[in-house]
Amino acid sequence: MNRLLLISALCGGLALPGHAQSIRTWIEELAALQTLEHTIQQGYQTVSSGLQTIDAIRRGEYGLHSTYFSSLDRVKPVVTGDPRVQALRSRLTALIAQLQAALDYWKRQPIVSP
Protein backbone atom coordinates (compact mmCIF):
# COMPACT_ATOMS: atom_id res chain seq x y z
CA MET A 1 0.00 0.00 0.00
CA ASN A 2 2.79 2.40 0.96
CA ARG A 3 4.63 1.55 -2.25
CA LEU A 4 1.61 2.26 -4.36
CA LEU A 5 1.09 5.60 -2.63
CA LEU A 6 4.74 6.54 -3.09
CA ILE A 7 4.78 5.57 -6.77
CA SER A 8 1.57 7.46 -7.49
CA ALA A 9 2.92 10.57 -5.73
CA LEU A 10 6.13 10.43 -7.74
CA CYS A 11 4.32 9.92 -11.02
CA GLY A 12 1.85 12.67 -10.22
CA GLY A 13 4.72 14.99 -9.43
CA LEU A 14 6.40 14.21 -12.72
CA ALA A 15 3.22 14.90 -14.65
CA LEU A 16 3.07 18.49 -13.42
CA PRO A 17 5.07 21.05 -15.34
CA GLY A 18 8.13 22.10 -13.39
CA HIS A 19 9.43 25.61 -13.00
CA ALA A 20 13.17 25.53 -12.89
CA GLN A 21 15.23 28.66 -12.65
CA SER A 22 18.16 29.04 -14.89
CA ILE A 23 21.60 29.74 -13.53
CA ARG A 24 21.47 33.19 -15.11
CA THR A 25 18.34 34.02 -13.07
CA TRP A 26 20.04 32.80 -9.91
CA ILE A 27 23.08 35.00 -10.61
CA GLU A 28 20.83 38.02 -11.20
CA GLU A 29 18.97 37.37 -7.94
CA LEU A 30 22.26 36.90 -6.10
CA ALA A 31 23.57 40.21 -7.46
CA ALA A 32 20.34 41.96 -6.44
CA LEU A 33 20.57 40.48 -2.94
CA GLN A 34 24.19 41.58 -2.62
CA THR A 35 23.23 45.11 -3.68
CA LEU A 36 20.40 45.09 -1.13
CA GLU A 37 22.78 43.86 1.58
CA HIS A 38 25.25 46.65 0.76
CA THR A 39 22.46 49.27 0.85
CA ILE A 40 21.19 47.96 4.19
CA GLN A 41 24.70 48.04 5.67
CA GLN A 42 25.18 51.64 4.54
CA GLY A 43 21.81 52.60 6.02
CA TYR A 44 22.68 50.91 9.30
CA GLN A 45 26.02 52.73 9.46
CA THR A 46 24.31 56.07 8.74
CA VAL A 47 21.71 55.52 11.46
CA SER A 48 24.34 54.32 13.92
CA SER A 49 26.54 57.35 13.24
CA GLY A 50 23.56 59.69 13.62
CA LEU A 51 22.58 58.14 16.95
CA GLN A 52 26.15 58.45 18.22
CA THR A 53 26.18 62.13 17.21
CA ILE A 54 22.88 62.74 18.99
CA ASP A 55 24.21 60.99 22.10
CA ALA A 56 27.40 63.10 22.06
CA ILE A 57 25.40 66.32 21.74
CA ARG A 58 23.07 65.24 24.54
CA ARG A 59 25.95 64.37 26.85
CA GLY A 60 27.67 67.67 26.10
CA GLU A 61 24.52 69.69 26.81
CA TYR A 62 23.86 67.73 30.00
CA GLY A 63 27.43 68.33 31.14
CA LEU A 64 27.12 72.07 30.60
CA HIS A 65 23.80 72.30 32.42
CA SER A 66 24.85 70.08 35.33
CA THR A 67 28.01 72.14 35.81
CA TYR A 68 25.98 75.35 35.86
CA PHE A 69 23.34 74.04 38.26
CA SER A 70 25.91 72.51 40.60
CA SER A 71 27.66 75.88 40.72
CA LEU A 72 24.42 77.40 42.03
CA ASP A 73 24.73 75.28 45.20
CA ARG A 74 27.85 77.12 46.27
CA VAL A 75 27.36 80.59 47.74
CA LYS A 76 30.14 83.06 47.19
CA PRO A 77 31.96 84.22 50.36
CA VAL A 78 31.21 87.83 49.49
CA VAL A 79 27.49 87.09 49.74
CA THR A 80 27.68 85.04 52.95
CA GLY A 81 29.81 87.67 54.67
CA ASP A 82 27.39 90.51 53.88
CA PRO A 83 25.75 91.82 57.11
CA ARG A 84 22.40 92.15 55.33
CA VAL A 85 22.43 88.43 54.49
CA GLN A 86 23.31 87.53 58.08
CA ALA A 87 20.45 89.71 59.36
CA LEU A 88 18.09 88.06 56.88
CA ARG A 89 19.20 84.62 58.06
CA SER A 90 18.57 85.47 61.71
CA ARG A 91 15.10 86.86 60.86
CA LEU A 92 14.31 83.76 58.84
CA THR A 93 15.40 81.48 61.70
CA ALA A 94 13.20 83.43 64.15
CA LEU A 95 10.23 83.26 61.76
CA ILE A 96 10.62 79.51 61.33
CA ALA A 97 10.73 79.06 65.12
CA GLN A 98 7.55 81.14 65.54
CA LEU A 99 5.73 79.20 62.85
CA GLN A 100 6.80 75.89 64.38
CA ALA A 101 5.53 77.03 67.82
CA ALA A 102 2.19 78.09 66.32
CA LEU A 103 1.88 74.79 64.48
CA ASP A 104 2.60 72.84 67.67
CA TYR A 105 0.00 74.91 69.54
CA TRP A 106 -2.72 74.22 66.98
CA LYS A 107 -1.85 70.53 66.87
CA ARG A 108 -2.47 70.29 70.63
CA GLN A 109 -5.93 71.91 70.40
CA PRO A 110 -8.97 69.64 70.41
CA ILE A 111 -10.80 69.54 67.13
CA VAL A 112 -14.12 71.36 67.25
CA SER A 113 -16.76 69.64 65.17
CA PRO A 114 -19.68 71.63 63.69
PEFEN-V68916 format. One line per field, one symbol per residue. phi: phi as a letter, one per 20 degrees, with the letter a starting at -180 (. if undefined). A space follows every 50 residues. Layout:
phi->???
This chain:
phi->.ffffffffffffffffeddefffffffffffffffffffffffffffff fffffffffffffffffffffffeefgfffefffffffffffffffffff fffffffffffeef
